[in-house]
Amino acid sequence: MVFKKLLSALGVGAPTVDTVLTNPNTRPGLILEGHVNLTGGSQSADIEHVAVALVTAVEIEHSEGEHHGVAEFHRLPVSGRLRLEAGQRQSIPFQLPVPWETPITDVYGQRLPGMTMGLRTEVAIAHAVDKGDLDPVHVHPLPAQERILDAFTRLGFRFIGADLEHGRIHGVHQTLPFYQEIEFYPAPQYAQGIQQVELTFITNPHSVEIVLEFDKRGGMFTGGHDTFGRYTVDHSGADHIDWTSQVDSWVRQALDHHHSLTSHAAPGYPPHGHHGHGHGGSGMGGALAGAAGGFVAGMVAGEIIDEVFEGDDESEE
């Protein structure tokens, strides 16, 4: 009897959990639906709660450099206390709203290099090891986001990669403690002015805020520094804008506006370039083959989300 209690405390013979999503593909502002399927173990178990949460990998900067962590950024309670008898099967449905600011993970049906997203299921079992499950989630762009990304490609910008930065953008309302940066090398017609472009979408139910950051080149007597542009587009206007012309206008406007910073800076002006991320790429059209025309909790320092995907399914242990 004591041995059985010990095995139970270690999770041996405990319930298993398998979460099934109706469709793992979604967009910001939509609903993820699915079922948490529980199967009782060799003896009955008292479950304290069941919850699902969206998790992703986030880059955190600090005084000693930077590291990656796994951030849980949106959680939904699925069930309160319940008793699961030995061998009993129970399926619990859920509907998880996807936050409007959820970062994009897939474009044109392919995963953005550097992006990972998952739905983690947590089953808290009294006096035993908690059980979990992790399922990949694919977040596709909203129409305005997709058209802007396509315009960058049409203008000749070369896709580098994407990541999530822990923190907030000054002057921009955010509900999540991080923001996404989608990075490009400049097209030839802008290459003399900038080294790199970082595109950020901050989305709400009515509009998309676009933040462009340009890592400008420094001259012989001037240091490089960052230039910013910020623009807002209503969701309703996504189908009525010449996006290639619009993005070209944004880039040129931001560079012209800040041209004096480079041309009139004093000799020896200290550089303030944005950090680089070392991604390689040959353009979104190449990296994403087949491109069509047109913390709240849970930060785990030093842990990459790929490792969680590979090793977090405790239900099989």
C-alpha positions in Angstrom: 0.0 0.0 0.0 2.8 2.4 0.9 4.6 1.5 -2.4 1.4 2.2 -4.4 1.0 5.6 -2.7 4.6 6.4 -3.6 4.1 5.4 -7.2 1.0 7.6 -7.3 3.0 10.5 -6.0 5.5 10.0 -8.7 2.8 10.0 -11.4 2.9 6.2 -12.1 -0.6 4.9 -12.8 -1.9 8.5 -12.8 -4.4 9.9 -15.3 -3.3 10.7 -18.8 -4.2 13.8 -20.8 -4.5 14.3 -24.6 -5.7 17.7 -26.0 -7.2 17.7 -29.5 -7.7 20.9 -31.3 -10.5 21.1 -33.8 -8.2 23.2 -36.1 -4.7 24.2 -35.0 -4.8 27.0 -37.6 -6.1 30.4 -36.4 -5.7 34.2 -36.7 -5.5 37.0 -34.1 -9.0 37.7 -32.7 -10.4 34.2 -33.6 -11.3 31.2 -31.3 -9.3 28.0 -30.8 -11.6 25.2 -30.1 -10.9 21.7 -28.9 -11.3 19.0 -26.2 -9.2 18.0 -23.2 -9.4 14.2 -23.1 -8.7 12.6 -19.7 -8.3 8.9 -19.1 -8.2 7.6 -15.6 -5.1 5.6 -14.4 -4.9 2.5 -12.3 -6.6 4.2 -9.4 -9.0 7.1 -8.9 -7.6 10.7 -8.8 -8.7 14.0 -7.5 -8.1 16.7 -10.1 -7.8 20.2 -8.7 -8.2 22.0 -12.1 -7.7 21.8 -15.8 -6.5 24.8 -17.8 -5.2 25.5 -21.3 -2.7 28.3 -22.2 -0.9 29.7 -25.2 2.9 29.7 -24.8 5.8 30.9 -27.0 9.5 31.6 -27.0 10.6 35.1 -26.0 13.9 36.9 -26.2 14.8 38.7 -23.0 17.6 41.3 -22.8 19.4 42.2 -19.6 22.7 43.7 -18.5 24.7 40.6 -19.2 23.3 40.0 -22.7 20.2 38.1 -23.7 18.6 34.7 -23.3 15.4 32.9 -24.4 12.6 31.9 -22.2 9.2 30.3 -22.6 6.3 32.6 -21.8 2.7 31.7 -21.1 0.7 34.7 -22.3 -3.0 33.7 -22.3 -4.7 31.2 -20.0 -8.2 29.8 -19.9 -9.6 27.6 -17.0 -11.3 24.6 -18.5 -12.5 22.8 -15.4 -12.5 23.1 -11.6 -12.3 20.2 -9.2 -13.4 16.8 -10.4 -12.8 13.1 -9.5 -11.6 10.8 -12.2 -12.1 7.1 -11.4 -9.7 4.4 -12.5 -10.0 3.9 -16.3 -12.7 6.5 -16.7 -12.7 8.7 -19.8 -13.8 12.2 -19.8 -13.7 14.9 -22.6 -13.9 18.6 -21.6 -14.6 21.1 -24.5 -13.1 24.5 -24.5 -13.1 27.7 -26.6 -10.0 29.9 -26.2 -10.1 33.4 -27.6 -6.8 34.2 -29.4 -5.6 37.7 -28.3 -5.5 40.3 -31.1 -1.8 40.9 -30.4 -0.8 37.2 -30.8 2.3 37.1 -33.0 2.2 35.6 -36.5 3.8 32.2 -36.8 2.9 31.1 -40.4 2.8 33.1 -43.7 1.6 31.6 -47.0 1.1 28.3 -45.2 4.7 28.0 -44.0 6.3 28.6 -40.6 8.2 31.8 -40.1 11.8 30.9 -39.2 12.3 31.8 -35.5 8.7 31.5 -34.5 7.0 28.8 -32.4 3.6 28.7 -30.7 1.9 26.0 -28.7 -1.2 25.3 -26.6 -0.2 23.9 -23.2 -2.7 21.9 -21.2 -2.3 21.7 -17.4 -4.0 19.1 -15.3 -3.3 19.6 -11.6 -3.7 16.4 -9.7 -3.9 16.4 -5.9 -0.9 14.7 -4.2 0.8 13.8 -7.5 2.9 15.0 -10.4 0.9 17.4 -12.6 0.2 16.1 -16.0 0.5 18.2 -19.2 0.2 18.2 -23.0 1.5 20.6 -25.6 0.1 21.0 -29.1 1.5 23.2 -31.9 -0.6 26.2 -33.0 -0.3 28.0 -36.3 -1.2 31.7 -36.2 -1.8 33.1 -39.7 -1.8 36.9 -40.5 -4.9 39.0 -40.8 -5.6 40.4 -44.3 -3.9 43.8 -43.7 -0.9 42.0 -42.2 -0.6 39.6 -45.1 -0.8 42.4 -47.7 1.8 44.4 -45.9 4.2 41.5 -45.8 3.5 40.8 -49.5 4.3 44.4 -50.3 7.7 44.2 -48.6 8.5 41.2 -50.8 7.3 43.0 -54.0 9.5 45.9 -53.2 12.5 43.7 -53.0 13.1 43.4 -49.2 14.7 40.1 -48.3 13.3 38.3 -45.3 15.7 37.5 -42.5 13.7 36.0 -39.6 11.3 36.8 -36.8 11.5 36.8 -33.0 9.7 38.1 -29.9 11.2 40.8 -27.7 10.2 41.0 -24.1 9.2 44.6 -23.3 7.0 47.4 -24.7 7.2 49.9 -27.5 7.2 53.5 -26.3 3.9 55.3 -27.1 2.1 52.2 -28.3 -0.7 50.6 -26.3 0.1 46.9 -25.8 -1.8 44.2 -23.9 1.0 41.6 -24.1 4.4 41.9 -22.4 6.3 41.3 -25.6 6.2 42.3 -29.3 7.1 40.6 -32.5 9.8 41.8 -34.9 9.8 40.6 -38.5 13.2 41.4 -40.0 14.2 42.3 -43.6 17.3 43.3 -45.4 16.6 46.4 -47.4 15.7 46.4 -51.1 18.4 47.8 -53.4 16.6 51.2 -53.8 16.9 51.8 -50.0 20.2 50.0 -49.3 22.3 53.2 -49.1 20.1 54.5 -46.3 19.5 51.5 -44.1 21.0 48.2 -43.1 17.9 46.4 -41.8 14.1 46.9 -41.3 12.2 45.5 -38.4 8.4 45.3 -38.8 6.1 45.1 -35.8 2.3 44.7 -35.8 0.3 45.8 -32.8 -3.3 44.7 -33.5 -6.6 45.5 -31.8 -10.2 44.7 -32.9 -10.4 47.8 -35.1 -7.0 48.4 -36.6 -3.4 47.4 -37.1 -0.6 49.6 -35.8 2.5 49.2 -37.9 5.9 50.1 -36.4 8.9 50.2 -38.7 12.4 50.4 -37.2 15.3 51.1 -39.6 18.8 50.4 -38.5 20.5 53.2 -40.5 24.0 53.1 -41.9 26.6 55.4 -40.4 28.9 57.4 -42.6 32.6 58.1 -42.3 31.9 60.8 -39.7 28.6 59.7 -38.3 27.5 56.7 -36.4 24.5 54.5 -37.3 21.3 54.9 -35.3 17.7 53.7 -35.4 14.9 55.5 -37.2 11.3 54.8 -36.5 8.0 55.0 -38.4 4.5 54.4 -37.0 1.3 54.1 -39.0 -2.3 52.9 -38.4 -4.5 51.0 -40.8 -8.1 50.0 -40.2 -9.0 46.3 -40.8 -11.8 47.5 -43.2 -9.3 49.2 -45.5 -7.2 46.1 -46.2 -8.8 45.4 -49.6 -8.8 49.0 -50.8 -5.2 50.1 -50.6 -2.3 49.9 -53.0 0.0 48.3 -50.4 3.1 48.3 -52.6 2.9 52.1 -53.0 1.8 52.5 -49.4 4.8 50.6 -47.9 7.2 52.4 -50.3 5.8 55.7 -49.0 6.2 54.7 -45.4 9.8 53.7 -45.9 10.8 56.8 -47.8 8.9 59.1 -45.5 10.6 57.7 -42.4 14.0 57.9 -44.0 13.5 61.5 -45.3 12.2 62.6 -42.0 15.3 61.5 -40.1 17.8 62.2 -42.9 19.1 65.3 -41.0 20.1 63.1 -38.0 22.7 61.3 -40.2 23.8 64.3 -42.4 24.2 66.8 -39.5 25.5 64.5 -36.7 28.8 65.7 -35.2 32.0 63.7 -35.9 32.4 60.8 -33.6 28.6 60.7 -32.9 28.2 57.5 -30.8 26.5 54.7 -32.7 23.2 53.5 -31.4 22.3 50.7 -33.8 19.7 48.1 -32.9 20.9 44.7 -31.9 21.3 42.2 -34.6 19.9 38.6 -34.5 22.2 36.7 -36.8 19.4 35.1 -38.9 20.1 34.1 -42.5 17.7 34.4 -45.3 17.2 35.1 -49.0 13.9 36.9 -49.0 10.4 36.0 -47.9 9.7 34.7 -51.4 12.6 32.2 -51.1 12.3 31.4 -47.4 8.5 30.9 -47.7 8.2 29.0 -51.0 5.0 29.4 -52.9 4.3 32.9 -51.7 1.0 34.0 -53.3 0.7 37.4 -55.1 -0.4 39.8 -53.2 4.5 37.6 -19.0 1.6 36.9 -17.4 3.3 33.8 -16.0 5.4 30.8 -16.8 8.7 32.4 -17.9 11.4 29.7 -17.8 14.8 31.2 -18.3 17.2 29.4 -20.7 14.6 27.0 -22.0 13.8 26.9 -25.7 10.2 26.1 -26.7 11.3 23.4 -29.2 12.5 21.4 -26.1 9.1 21.8 -24.6 7.4 20.5 -27.7 9.7 17.5 -27.7 9.7 16.7 -24.1 6.6 18.1 -22.4 4.1 15.4 -23.1 4.2 13.9 -19.6 1.1 11.9 -20.4 3.3 9.4 -22.2 5.8 8.9 -19.4 
